[in-house]
């Protein structure tokens, strides 16, 4: 019955209604942004056992940035040797 006290407080202090509305919208936006990042971004890992190191599968010849100006992507020979030895 704590909700009854909350609604009685809102009836007495009607100026709190917009504040509660904005806080609710902000919290909903934060949850929506978190879920969006969780579902669409590649740097967020949910399944750690399936692919614990997703950065190993990034193509070094393909740009991962939004805008890349005059930059060449080359694989590092030492890194490739280490990857071969690790497998």
C-alpha distances in whole Angstrom, upper triangle without the diagonal:
4,5,6,7,9,10,11,13,15,16,18,19,20,23,20,20,23,23,19,21,24,23,21,25,26,24,25,28,28,27,30,32,32,32,35,37,36,37,40,42,44,44,40,41,38,41,43,45,46,47,47,49,49,51,54,54,55,58,60,62,59,57,53,53,52,55,58,62,65,63,65,63,65,64,65,68,67,63,64,66,64,61,64,65,61,61
4,5,5,6,9,10,11,13,15,16,17,18,20,17,17,21,20,17,19,22,20,19,22,23,21,22,26,26,25,28,30,30,30,33,35,34,36,38,40,42,42,38,39,37,39,41,43,45,46,45,47,47,49,52,53,53,56,58,60,57,55,51,50,50,53,56,59,62,61,63,61,63,62,63,65,64,61,62,64,62,60,63,63,59,60
4,5,5,6,9,10,11,12,14,15,16,18,15,15,18,17,14,16,19,18,16,20,21,19,20,24,24,23,26,28,28,28,31,33,33,34,37,38,41,40,37,38,36,39,41,43,44,45,45,47,46,48,51,51,51,55,56,58,55,53,50,49,48,51,54,57,61,59,61,59,62,61,62,65,64,60,62,64,61,59,62,63,59,59
4,5,5,6,9,10,11,12,14,15,18,16,15,19,19,16,18,21,20,19,22,24,23,23,27,27,27,29,32,32,32,35,37,36,38,40,42,45,44,41,42,40,43,44,47,48,49,49,51,50,52,55,55,55,58,60,62,59,57,53,52,51,54,57,60,64,63,65,63,65,64,65,68,67,64,65,68,65,63,66,67,63,63
4,5,5,6,9,10,11,12,14,16,14,15,18,18,15,18,21,19,19,22,24,22,24,27,27,27,29,32,32,32,35,37,37,38,41,42,45,44,41,42,40,43,45,47,49,50,49,51,50,52,55,56,55,58,60,62,59,57,53,52,51,54,57,60,64,62,64,63,65,64,65,68,67,64,65,68,65,63,66,67,63,63
4,5,5,6,9,10,10,12,14,11,11,15,14,11,14,17,16,15,19,20,19,20,23,24,24,26,28,28,29,32,34,34,35,38,39,42,41,38,39,38,41,42,45,46,47,46,48,48,49,52,53,52,55,57,59,55,53,50,49,47,50,54,56,60,59,61,59,62,61,62,65,64,61,62,65,62,60,63,64,60,61
4,5,5,6,9,10,10,13,11,10,14,14,12,14,17,16,16,19,21,20,21,24,25,25,27,29,30,30,33,35,35,36,38,40,43,43,40,41,39,42,44,47,48,49,48,50,49,51,54,54,54,56,58,60,56,54,51,50,48,51,54,57,61,60,62,61,63,63,64,67,66,63,64,67,64,62,65,66,63,63
4,5,5,6,9,10,13,12,12,16,16,14,17,20,19,19,22,24,23,24,27,28,28,30,33,33,34,36,38,38,40,42,43,47,46,43,45,43,46,48,50,51,52,51,53,53,54,57,57,57,60,61,63,60,58,54,53,51,54,58,60,64,63,65,64,66,66,67,70,69,66,67,70,67,65,68,69,66,66
4,5,5,6,8,11,9,10,14,13,12,15,17,17,17,20,22,21,23,26,26,27,29,31,32,33,35,37,37,39,41,42,45,44,41,43,42,45,46,49,50,51,50,52,51,52,56,56,55,58,60,61,58,56,52,51,49,52,55,58,62,61,63,62,64,64,65,68,67,64,66,68,65,64,67,68,64,65
4,5,5,5,8,7,7,11,11,10,12,15,15,15,18,19,20,21,23,25,25,27,29,30,31,33,35,35,37,39,40,43,43,40,42,40,44,46,48,49,50,49,51,50,51,54,54,54,56,58,59,56,54,50,49,47,50,53,56,59,59,61,60,62,62,63,67,66,63,64,67,64,62,66,67,63,64
4,6,6,9,9,9,13,14,13,15,18,18,18,21,23,23,24,27,28,28,30,32,33,34,36,38,39,40,42,43,47,46,44,45,44,47,49,52,53,53,53,54,53,54,58,58,57,60,61,63,59,57,53,52,50,53,56,59,63,62,64,63,66,66,67,70,70,66,68,71,68,66,69,70,67,67
4,6,9,9,11,14,14,14,16,19,19,20,22,24,24,26,28,29,30,32,34,35,36,38,40,41,42,44,45,48,48,45,47,46,49,51,54,55,55,54,56,55,56,59,59,59,61,63,64,61,58,55,53,52,54,57,60,64,63,65,64,67,67,68,71,71,67,69,72,69,67,71,72,68,69
4,5,6,8,11,11,12,14,16,16,17,20,21,22,24,26,27,28,30,31,32,34,36,37,38,40,41,42,46,45,43,45,44,47,49,52,53,53,52,53,52,53,57,57,56,59,60,61,58,55,52,50,48,51,54,57,60,60,62,61,64,64,65,68,68,64,66,69,66,65,68,69,66,66
4,5,6,8,10,10,12,14,15,16,18,20,21,22,24,26,27,28,30,31,33,34,36,37,38,40,41,44,44,42,44,43,46,48,51,52,52,51,52,51,52,56,56,55,57,58,60,56,54,50,48,47,49,53,55,59,58,61,60,63,63,64,68,67,64,65,68,66,64,67,68,65,66
4,6,7,8,9,11,12,14,15,17,18,20,21,23,24,26,27,28,30,32,33,34,36,37,39,39,43,42,40,43,42,45,47,50,51,51,50,51,50,51,54,54,53,55,56,57,54,51,48,46,44,47,50,52,56,56,58,58,60,61,62,65,65,62,63,66,64,62,66,67,64,64
4,6,5,6,9,10,11,12,14,15,16,18,20,21,23,24,26,27,29,30,32,33,35,36,37,40,39,37,39,39,42,44,47,48,48,47,48,47,48,51,51,50,53,54,55,52,49,46,44,42,45,48,51,54,54,56,55,58,58,59,63,62,59,61,63,61,59,63,64,60,61
4,5,5,6,9,10,11,12,14,15,16,18,20,21,22,24,26,27,28,30,32,33,34,35,39,38,36,39,37,41,43,46,47,47,46,47,46,47,50,50,49,52,53,54,51,48,45,43,41,44,47,50,54,53,55,54,57,58,59,62,62,58,60,63,61,59,62,63,60,60
4,5,5,6,9,10,10,12,14,15,16,18,20,21,22,24,26,27,28,30,31,32,33,37,37,35,37,36,40,42,45,46,45,45,46,44,45,49,48,47,49,50,51,48,45,42,40,38,41,44,47,50,50,53,52,55,55,56,60,60,56,58,61,59,57,60,61,58,59
4,5,5,6,9,10,11,12,14,15,17,18,20,21,23,24,26,27,29,30,31,32,35,35,33,35,35,38,40,43,44,43,43,43,42,43,47,47,45,48,49,50,47,44,41,39,37,40,43,45,49,49,51,50,53,53,54,58,57,54,56,59,57,55,58,59,56,57
4,6,5,6,9,10,10,12,14,15,16,18,20,21,22,24,26,27,28,30,31,34,34,31,34,33,36,38,41,42,42,41,42,41,42,46,45,44,47,48,50,46,44,40,39,38,40,43,46,50,49,51,50,53,53,54,57,57,54,55,58,56,54,57,58,55,55
4,6,5,6,9,10,11,12,14,15,16,18,20,21,22,24,26,27,28,29,33,33,30,33,32,35,38,41,41,41,40,41,40,41,45,44,43,46,47,48,45,42,39,37,36,38,42,44,48,48,50,49,52,52,53,56,56,53,54,57,55,53,56,58,54,55
4,5,5,6,9,10,10,12,14,15,16,18,20,21,22,24,26,26,27,31,30,29,31,31,34,36,39,40,39,39,39,38,39,42,42,41,43,44,45,42,39,36,34,33,35,39,41,45,44,47,46,49,49,50,54,53,50,52,55,53,51,54,55,52,53
4,5,5,6,9,10,10,12,14,15,17,18,20,21,22,24,26,26,30,29,27,29,28,32,34,37,38,37,37,37,36,37,41,41,40,42,43,45,42,39,36,34,33,35,39,41,45,44,46,45,48,48,49,52,52,49,50,53,51,49,52,53,50,51
4,5,5,6,9,10,11,12,14,15,17,18,20,21,23,24,25,29,28,26,28,27,31,32,36,36,36,36,37,35,37,40,40,39,42,43,44,41,39,35,34,33,36,39,42,45,45,47,45,48,48,49,52,52,48,50,53,50,48,52,53,50,50
4,5,5,6,9,10,10,12,14,15,16,18,20,21,22,23,27,27,25,27,26,30,32,35,35,35,35,36,34,35,39,38,37,39,41,42,39,36,33,31,30,33,36,39,42,42,44,43,46,46,47,50,50,47,48,51,49,47,50,52,49,49
4,5,5,6,9,10,10,12,14,15,16,18,20,21,21,25,24,22,25,25,29,30,34,34,33,33,33,32,33,36,36,35,37,39,40,37,34,31,29,28,31,34,37,40,39,42,40,43,43,45,48,48,44,46,49,47,45,48,49,46,47
4,5,5,6,9,10,11,12,14,15,16,18,20,21,24,23,21,23,22,26,28,31,32,31,31,32,30,32,35,35,34,37,38,40,37,34,31,30,29,32,35,38,41,40,42,41,43,43,44,47,47,43,45,48,45,43,47,48,45,45
4,5,5,6,9,10,11,12,14,15,16,18,19,23,23,20,23,22,25,27,30,30,30,30,31,30,31,35,34,33,36,37,39,36,33,30,29,28,31,34,37,41,40,42,40,43,42,44,47,47,43,44,47,45,43,46,47,44,44
4,5,5,6,8,10,10,12,14,15,16,17,21,21,19,21,21,25,27,30,30,29,29,30,28,29,33,32,31,33,35,36,33,30,27,26,24,28,31,34,37,36,38,37,40,40,41,44,44,41,42,45,43,41,44,46,43,43
4,5,5,6,9,10,11,12,14,15,16,19,18,16,19,19,22,24,28,28,27,27,27,26,27,30,30,29,32,33,35,32,29,26,25,24,27,30,33,36,35,37,36,38,38,39,42,42,39,40,43,41,39,42,43,40,41
4,5,5,6,9,10,10,12,14,15,18,18,15,18,17,20,22,25,26,25,25,26,25,26,30,29,29,32,33,35,32,30,26,26,25,29,31,35,38,37,38,36,39,38,39,42,42,39,40,43,40,38,41,42,39,39
4,5,5,6,9,10,11,12,13,17,17,15,18,17,20,23,26,25,25,25,26,24,26,29,28,27,30,32,33,30,28,25,24,23,26,29,33,36,35,36,35,37,37,39,42,42,38,39,42,40,38,41,42,39,39
4,5,5,6,8,10,10,11,15,15,13,16,16,20,22,25,25,24,24,24,22,23,27,26,25,27,29,30,27,25,21,21,20,23,26,29,33,31,33,31,34,34,35,39,39,35,36,39,37,35,38,40,37,37
4,5,5,6,9,10,10,13,13,11,13,13,17,18,22,22,21,21,21,20,21,25,24,24,27,28,30,27,25,22,21,21,25,27,31,34,32,33,31,34,33,34,37,37,33,35,38,35,33,36,38,35,35
4,5,5,6,8,10,13,13,11,13,12,15,18,21,20,20,20,21,20,21,25,24,23,26,28,30,27,26,22,22,22,26,28,32,35,33,34,32,34,33,35,38,38,34,35,38,36,33,36,38,34,34
4,5,5,6,8,11,12,11,13,13,16,19,22,21,20,21,21,19,20,24,22,22,24,26,27,24,23,19,19,18,22,25,28,31,30,31,29,32,31,33,36,36,33,34,37,35,32,35,37,34,34
4,6,5,5,9,9,7,10,11,15,17,20,19,18,18,18,16,17,21,20,19,22,23,25,22,20,17,17,17,20,23,26,29,28,29,27,29,28,30,33,33,30,30,34,32,29,32,34,31,31
4,6,6,9,9,6,8,8,11,13,17,16,15,16,16,15,17,20,19,19,22,24,26,23,22,18,19,20,23,25,29,32,30,30,28,30,29,30,33,33,29,30,33,31,28,31,33,30,29
4,6,8,10,8,10,9,12,15,17,16,15,17,17,15,17,20,19,19,21,24,25,22,22,18,19,19,23,25,29,32,30,30,28,30,29,31,33,34,30,30,33,32,29,31,33,30,29
4,7,9,8,11,11,14,16,19,17,16,17,17,14,16,19,17,16,19,21,22,19,18,15,16,16,19,22,25,28,26,27,25,27,26,29,31,32,28,29,32,30,27,30,32,30,29
4,6,6,9,11,13,15,18,17,15,15,15,12,13,16,15,14,17,19,20,17,16,12,13,14,17,19,23,26,24,24,22,24,24,26,29,29,25,26,29,28,25,28,30,27,27
4,5,7,10,12,13,16,14,12,12,11,8,9,12,11,10,14,16,18,15,14,11,13,14,18,19,23,25,22,22,20,21,21,22,25,25,22,22,25,24,21,24,26,24,23
4,6,10,12,12,15,15,12,11,10,8,8,12,12,11,15,16,19,16,15,12,13,15,18,19,23,25,22,23,20,21,20,22,25,24,21,22,25,23,20,24,25,23,23
4,7,9,10,14,13,11,11,11,10,11,14,15,14,18,20,22,20,19,15,17,18,21,23,26,29,26,26,24,25,24,25,28,27,24,25,27,25,23,26,27,24,24
4,6,6,10,10,8,8,9,8,11,13,14,15,18,20,23,21,21,17,19,21,24,25,29,31,28,28,25,26,24,25,27,27,23,24,26,24,21,24,25,22,22
4,6,9,9,9,9,12,11,14,16,16,18,21,24,26,24,24,21,23,24,27,29,32,34,32,32,28,29,28,29,31,30,26,27,29,27,24,26,28,24,24
4,6,6,7,8,11,11,14,15,15,17,21,24,26,25,25,22,24,26,29,30,34,36,33,32,29,29,27,28,30,29,25,25,27,25,22,24,25,22,21
4,6,6,5,8,10,13,14,15,17,21,23,26,25,25,22,24,27,30,30,34,35,32,31,28,28,26,26,28,27,23,23,25,22,20,22,23,19,19
4,6,6,10,11,15,15,15,18,22,24,27,26,27,24,27,29,32,33,36,37,34,33,29,29,27,27,28,27,23,23,25,22,19,21,22,18,17
4,6,9,10,13,13,13,16,19,22,25,24,25,22,25,28,31,31,35,36,32,31,28,28,25,26,27,26,23,22,24,22,19,20,21,18,16
4,6,6,10,10,10,13,16,18,21,20,21,19,22,25,27,28,31,32,29,28,24,24,21,22,24,23,19,19,21,19,16,18,19,16,15
4,6,9,9,11,13,17,19,22,21,22,19,22,25,28,28,31,32,29,28,24,24,21,22,23,22,18,19,20,18,15,18,18,15,15
4,5,6,8,10,14,15,19,18,19,16,19,22,25,24,28,28,25,24,20,20,18,18,19,19,15,15,17,15,12,15,16,13,13
4,5,6,7,11,13,16,15,16,13,17,19,22,22,25,26,23,22,18,19,17,18,20,19,16,16,18,17,14,16,18,15,15
4,5,5,9,10,14,13,13,11,14,17,20,19,22,23,20,19,15,15,13,14,17,17,13,13,16,15,12,16,17,15,15
4,6,8,10,13,13,15,13,17,20,22,21,24,24,21,19,15,15,12,13,14,14,11,10,13,12,9,12,14,12,12
4,6,9,12,11,13,12,16,19,21,20,23,23,20,18,15,15,12,14,16,17,13,12,15,15,11,13,16,14,14
4,6,9,8,10,9,12,15,17,16,19,20,17,15,12,12,11,13,15,17,13,13,16,16,13,16,18,17,17
4,5,6,8,9,12,15,17,15,18,18,15,13,9,10,9,12,14,16,13,12,16,16,14,16,19,18,18
4,6,7,9,12,15,16,13,16,15,12,10,6,6,6,9,12,14,11,11,15,15,14,16,19,19,19
4,7,9,12,15,15,12,14,13,10,8,5,6,7,11,14,16,14,14,17,19,17,18,22,22,21
4,6,9,11,12,10,13,13,11,9,7,9,11,14,17,19,17,16,20,21,19,21,24,23,23
4,6,8,8,7,10,11,9,9,7,11,12,15,18,20,18,18,22,22,21,23,26,25,25
4,7,9,9,12,14,12,12,10,13,14,17,20,21,19,19,23,23,21,23,26,25,25
4,5,6,10,12,11,13,12,15,16,19,22,24,21,22,26,25,24,27,29,28,28
4,7,10,13,13,15,15,18,20,22,26,27,25,26,29,29,27,30,33,31,32
4,7,10,10,13,14,17,20,22,26,27,25,26,30,30,28,31,34,33,33
4,7,6,9,10,14,17,19,23,24,23,24,27,28,26,29,32,31,32
4,6,9,11,15,18,20,24,26,24,25,29,29,29,31,34,33,34
4,7,10,13,17,19,22,24,23,24,27,28,28,30,32,33,33
4,7,10,13,15,18,20,19,20,24,24,24,26,29,29,30
4,6,10,12,15,18,17,17,21,22,21,23,26,26,27
4,7,10,13,15,14,14,18,19,18,20,23,23,24
4,6,9,12,11,11,14,16,15,17,20,21,21
4,6,9,8,7,11,12,12,13,16,17,18
4,6,5,6,9,10,11,13,15,15,17
4,5,5,6,9,10,11,12,14,16
4,5,5,6,9,10,11,12,15
4,5,5,6,9,10,10,13
4,5,5,6,9,10,11
4,5,5,6,9,10
4,5,5,6,9
4,5,5,6
4,5,5
4,6
4
